[in-house]
Amino acid sequence: MTQALKDSAIFSSSGDLLADRRYELARAYRGDGDIAAAIGLLEQAVELQPGFVSAWFDLGDLREAAGERDGAIAAFEQALACDPSDRHGAGLRLRLLNIGGHAMSADYVRSVFDQYASRFDEALAVLSYSAPELLRREIEDFFRERNRPLQFGTMLDLGCGTGLSGAPFRPIVEWMEGVDLSPNMIERARRKNIYDRLEARDLTEALDRHLNADARFNLILAADVFVYCADLTLITSLVAHLLADDGLFAFTVETHPDGGVVLGPKLRYAHGEAHVRQAIEAAGLKANVLKVVSTRNEADIPVPGLLVVAGHA
């Protein structure tokens, strides 16, 4: 488990003081590097309280770190059984262990970012996060090459987070809406007074609501949001129906050398160029810009990504 995941770990009390105490001691032993002792304490915790989802999840994580693959699988399966909404992300860990599991749950993403919201901006600054600025620059170039004024009537910011993605576009957008799964992230964005409207909702649900309202947007933005989405086909199709005739869909993804979608060790999806192109074409859109970029660093190494600006023509 990465340090970032440890720091954002989700804890749900078992309701049993003895079991919770063993969980706390296990985390302390883990911090000291005594994995065997931590595993023993977590096994005691789940014996006391078989429905203790946080202990099952941490037990799976520690068993995997200790090379106990079968034991890790069993623990993650128990965590998923205890919490089918999968706020801890046990299903993702099962996918990484190559035994199936399910797609990234909305509850998991919401839980992580609700806890992450208060330090989100500072954390991304450390990672040299630059997706919003790169998207703004590419769109500026797109308009300049076509001798079009850089101004949008309406914009929808998918996965707007705390507003980092909306800020560079506010001066060139008349009406800006933002949507994000995490209510805490939305609250942070609201304090910045960037958006005309904000909504805490699943992305596909938000897109479907706008379609039912027959809404249209001149710009739909998704800055580093699709690292939490596997197949881009559905969401790209929904976006295409919401785009005005001359509208643009601009987004970034992390990528990898092959063509499909992979779930990496950071529990973020990376999309191959072939999958991105296929999703765009299936939606009836054209990729006016598709270029290799890096929007953030990991251990001071640029993470490979793609930047796309697509439209109806």
C-alpha positions in Angstrom: 0.0 0.0 0.0 1.3 3.4 -0.9 2.0 6.2 1.6 -0.7 8.3 0.0 -3.2 5.5 0.5 -2.1 5.0 4.1 -2.6 8.7 4.8 -6.1 8.6 3.4 -7.2 5.3 4.9 -10.8 5.1 5.8 -11.6 3.9 9.4 -15.0 2.6 10.5 -15.2 1.6 14.2 -16.2 -2.0 14.9 -18.3 -0.8 17.9 -16.1 -3.0 20.1 -13.5 -1.2 22.2 -11.3 -4.3 22.4 -11.4 -4.9 18.6 -10.8 -1.2 17.9 -7.8 -1.2 20.3 -6.2 -4.1 18.5 -6.7 -2.2 15.2 -5.0 0.9 16.6 -2.1 -1.2 18.0 -1.8 -3.0 14.6 -1.4 0.4 12.9 1.3 1.4 15.4 3.2 -1.9 14.9 2.9 -1.4 11.1 4.4 2.1 11.5 7.3 0.5 13.3 7.8 -2.0 10.5 6.6 -5.1 12.5 4.2 -6.5 9.9 3.9 -9.9 11.6 2.7 -8.4 14.9 0.3 -6.1 13.0 -1.2 -9.0 11.1 -1.6 -11.0 14.4 -3.5 -8.1 16.0 -5.8 -7.6 13.0 -6.6 -11.3 13.0 -7.6 -11.0 16.7 -9.7 -7.9 15.8 -11.7 -9.7 13.1 -12.1 -12.7 15.4 -13.7 -10.5 18.0 -15.8 -8.6 15.4 -16.2 -10.5 12.1 -17.9 -7.5 10.5 -15.0 -5.1 11.2 -14.5 -3.9 7.6 -11.5 -1.6 8.3 -9.6 -4.4 10.0 -10.3 -6.8 7.2 -9.1 -4.3 4.6 -5.9 -3.5 6.5 -5.4 -7.2 7.0 -5.6 -7.9 3.3 -3.2 -5.0 2.7 -0.6 -6.3 5.2 -0.9 -9.9 4.0 -0.3 -8.8 0.5 2.8 -6.8 1.7 4.0 -10.0 3.4 3.6 -12.0 0.3 0.6 -13.9 1.5 -1.5 -13.6 -1.7 -4.2 -16.1 -0.8 -4.6 -14.7 2.6 -4.8 -11.2 1.2 -7.5 -12.3 -1.3 -9.6 -13.8 1.5 -9.3 -10.7 3.7 -10.3 -8.3 0.8 -13.2 -10.6 0.0 -14.4 -10.3 3.6 -14.0 -6.5 3.5 -16.1 -6.4 0.4 -18.7 -8.7 1.9 -18.9 -6.5 5.1 -19.3 -3.3 3.0 -20.8 -4.0 -0.5 -20.6 -0.2 -1.2 -16.8 -0.7 -1.0 -15.8 2.6 0.6 -12.4 1.1 1.3 -11.7 0.0 -2.2 -11.4 -3.8 -1.6 -12.8 -4.5 -5.0 -9.9 -2.6 -6.6 -7.3 -4.5 -4.6 -8.9 -7.7 -5.8 -8.6 -6.5 -9.4 -4.9 -5.8 -8.8 -4.6 -9.3 -7.5 -6.0 -10.5 -10.9 -9.0 -12.3 -9.6 -11.8 -10.0 -10.8 -13.4 -7.7 -8.4 -15.5 -4.8 -9.7 -15.1 -1.3 -11.0 -14.2 1.6 -8.8 -17.2 2.3 -6.6 -18.6 5.8 -6.3 -18.7 5.3 -2.5 -15.0 4.6 -2.4 -14.1 7.7 -4.5 -16.5 9.9 -2.5 -15.1 8.6 0.9 -11.5 9.2 -0.2 -12.0 12.7 -1.4 -14.3 13.8 1.4 -11.3 13.1 3.7 -8.8 14.5 1.3 -10.6 17.8 0.6 -9.0 19.9 3.3 -5.4 19.3 2.0 -6.2 18.6 -1.7 -4.8 21.9 -3.2 -1.6 21.7 -1.2 -1.1 18.0 -2.1 -1.5 18.7 -5.8 0.9 21.6 -5.7 3.6 19.3 -4.3 2.9 17.0 -7.3 3.4 19.9 -9.8 -0.2 19.4 -11.0 -0.8 21.3 -14.2 -3.8 19.8 -16.0 -6.0 23.0 -15.9 -3.3 25.2 -17.2 -2.4 22.8 -20.0 -6.0 22.5 -21.0 -6.4 26.3 -21.1 -3.3 26.7 -23.1 -4.3 24.1 -25.7 -7.8 25.6 -26.1 -6.2 29.0 -26.5 -4.1 27.7 -29.3 -7.1 25.9 -30.9 -9.0 29.2 -31.0 -6.1 31.2 -32.2 -5.5 28.9 -35.1 -9.1 29.3 -36.2 -9.3 33.1 -35.6 -12.1 32.6 -33.1 -12.6 34.8 -30.0 -11.7 32.9 -26.8 -15.1 33.0 -25.0 -17.6 30.4 -24.0 -21.2 30.9 -23.0 -21.5 27.8 -20.8 -19.1 25.4 -19.3 -19.6 22.1 -17.3 -16.6 21.1 -15.2 -16.7 17.3 -14.6 -15.1 16.3 -11.3 -14.5 19.9 -10.4 -13.0 19.1 -7.0 -12.0 22.2 -5.1 -12.2 24.4 -8.2 -8.6 24.1 -9.4 -9.8 23.1 -12.9 -12.4 25.9 -13.1 -10.3 28.8 -12.0 -8.2 29.3 -15.2 -11.4 29.3 -17.3 -13.6 31.6 -15.2 -12.5 34.8 -17.1 -13.6 33.3 -20.5 -16.8 31.6 -19.4 -20.1 33.4 -18.9 -21.9 30.6 -17.0 -19.9 27.8 -15.2 -21.2 24.7 -13.5 -19.2 22.2 -11.6 -20.1 18.6 -10.5 -18.1 16.3 -8.2 -18.9 13.2 -6.2 -17.5 14.6 -3.0 -19.7 17.0 -1.0 -16.6 18.2 0.9 -14.7 19.0 -2.3 -17.8 20.9 -3.5 -17.9 22.9 -0.3 -14.2 23.9 -0.8 -15.1 24.9 -4.4 -18.0 26.9 -3.2 -15.8 29.0 -0.9 -13.8 30.2 -3.9 -16.8 31.7 -5.6 -15.7 30.4 -9.0 -18.8 28.6 -10.2 -22.3 29.8 -10.9 -23.7 26.4 -9.9 -22.2 23.4 -8.0 -23.6 20.0 -7.5 -22.4 16.9 -5.5 -23.4 14.0 -7.8 -22.0 11.1 -9.8 -20.8 12.3 -13.2 -22.9 10.1 -15.3 -26.0 10.9 -13.2 -25.2 14.6 -13.7 -24.8 14.3 -17.4 -28.1 12.3 -17.7 -29.9 15.0 -15.7 -28.7 17.7 -18.0 -29.7 15.6 -21.0 -33.2 15.2 -19.6 -33.3 19.0 -19.2 -32.2 19.4 -22.8 -29.2 21.5 -21.7 -26.2 22.3 -24.0 -22.7 23.4 -23.1 -20.1 25.2 -25.2 -17.3 23.6 -23.2 -17.2 20.4 -21.1 -14.0 19.9 -19.1 -12.6 16.9 -17.3 -9.1 17.6 -15.8 -7.6 14.3 -14.5 -11.0 12.9 -13.6 -11.0 9.8 -15.7 -8.3 8.2 -13.7 -11.3 7.1 -11.6 -13.3 5.8 -14.6 -12.6 2.6 -16.5 -14.3 2.5 -19.9 -14.7 6.0 -21.3 -17.3 5.0 -23.9 -20.5 5.8 -22.0 -19.4 9.1 -20.5 -18.0 10.3 -23.9 -21.3 9.4 -25.5 -23.3 11.4 -22.9 -20.9 14.4 -23.3 -21.4 14.3 -27.1 -25.1 14.7 -26.7 -24.6 17.7 -24.3 -22.1 19.6 -26.5 -23.3 22.5 -28.5 -22.7 22.2 -32.3 -19.5 24.2 -32.0 -18.7 23.0 -28.4 -15.5 21.4 -27.2 -14.8 18.5 -24.9 -11.4 18.9 -23.3 -9.9 16.3 -20.9 -6.8 14.6 -19.7 -6.1 11.0 -18.8 -3.1 9.0 -17.6 -1.9 6.6 -20.2 0.3 3.5 -20.8 1.9 2.0 -23.9 -0.9 -0.5 -24.7 -4.3 0.2 -26.1 -6.7 -0.8 -23.4 -7.4 0.3 -19.8 -5.3 -0.8 -16.9 -5.6 -0.2 -13.1 -2.3 0.8 -11.7 -0.7 0.3 -8.3 -1.9 3.8 -7.2 -5.5 2.6 -7.8 -5.9 5.0 -10.8 -6.9 3.9 -14.3 -4.6 4.6 -17.2 -6.1 4.7 -20.7 -4.3 3.6 -23.8 -4.4 5.9 -26.8 -6.4 3.4 -28.8 -9.2 3.2 -26.1 -9.4 7.0 -26.0 -9.7 7.3 -29.8 -12.3 4.6 -29.9 -14.4 6.2 -27.2 -14.3 9.6 -29.0 -15.1 8.1 -32.4 -17.9 5.9 -31.0 -19.5 9.1 -29.6 -19.4 10.7 -33.1 -16.8 13.2 -32.0 -13.5 14.2 -33.7 -10.2 14.5 -31.8 -8.9 17.9 -32.9 -6.1 17.6 -30.4 -4.6 14.4 -28.9 -1.1 14.8 -27.6 1.2 13.3 -25.0 1.5 15.4 -21.8 2.2 15.0 -18.1 -0.1 16.7 -15.7 1.6 15.6 -12.4 4.7 14.0 -11.0 5.0 10.9 -8.9 8.2 10.6 -6.9 9.5 13.5 -8.9 8.9 11.6 -12.2 6.4 12.9 -14.7 3.4 10.6 -15.1 2.6 9.9 -18.8 -0.7 11.2 -19.9 -2.8 12.3 -22.9 -4.6 15.7 -23.5 -7.6 15.7 -25.8 -9.7 18.5 -27.3 -12.6 17.0 -29.2 -15.7 18.3 -30.9 -18.4 17.6 -33.4 -16.2 18.9 -36.2 
